[in-house]
C-alpha cells in the first residue's frame, strides 16, 4: 500500500474520531429550550385602565407601539381621525392603510392626529406594530407622531368601537370607514376609504374643523343630548346592579304659552 493511501486513511480516521467525540459531547448535554424573546414594550400592553369598569365608556386608554399609554385625554383639543384594522390582513387592510397614509401625510403636519386601532390585539403587540410599520415603510409625519397604532385587550377594544365610535367590531372584522372627531371629541362624520368622493369630503371636513374655535350650535346640542343619554344609561346600569328601579327620563319643561290678549268688545250701537 502506498504512503499516499496510508496518509489519506490516517486523515480519515482522525476526522472520524473528532466527529464521534463531538457527537458524544453534544448528546450527553441536557436539551436547552429556546424561547422567543419578548420586547419590554409588550409587557402589560393588554392591561385595561380603571375606567374600563364603567358601564358605559366615555373615554379610553390603549397602548401605542412606542409602549406609551395614549387615548382620549391625549386627543383633547385636537382634530382626530380613527380607523380599525389588523396588521396580518392579507390585502384589503393594507390598501385601506395606504389611503389613510396619504391623508395623514397631508393633514398630520397641520395638527390632525391619526389613530389606528387593531381588532387583533393578540397578534398586534406594540413590537409587532413597530415591525409592521418598518416593513410597510409607512411615511409618518411629525417625526412619527402624527399616526398612532394602538392595541390592548380585545373585549375592551370592542367596547371602545361600539360605545365611543358607534361602530361594530369583532376579531378580524371592522368598519371600513374613517371616523372623524373635532377638538371637543364630538363625532363629525364617517368617511369610506373606498369612495373617492367620500375622501374628498373627508379632507374638506378636516380643513373646516381645524379652524373652528367652538362647536356649531347643532353639534353642541347633539353633544348635550348624548351626554344626558350616557348619564341616564350609567345611572340605570348602577340601579340595576343594586336591584333598584330605573330612573325615568326627565321631561323638558317648556314655559307656558301666554294667552292672547282679549279683543275689545265690539259696539252694538246701531248706525244712525
Helices and strands as residue ranges (DSSP letters): H 3-28, G 40-42, G 50-53, E 61-64, E 69-71, H 72-75, E 80-85, H 92-107, E 113-118, H 126-136, H 141-144, E 147-151, H 154-159, I 160-164, E 177-181, E 187-192, H 196-211, H 217-241
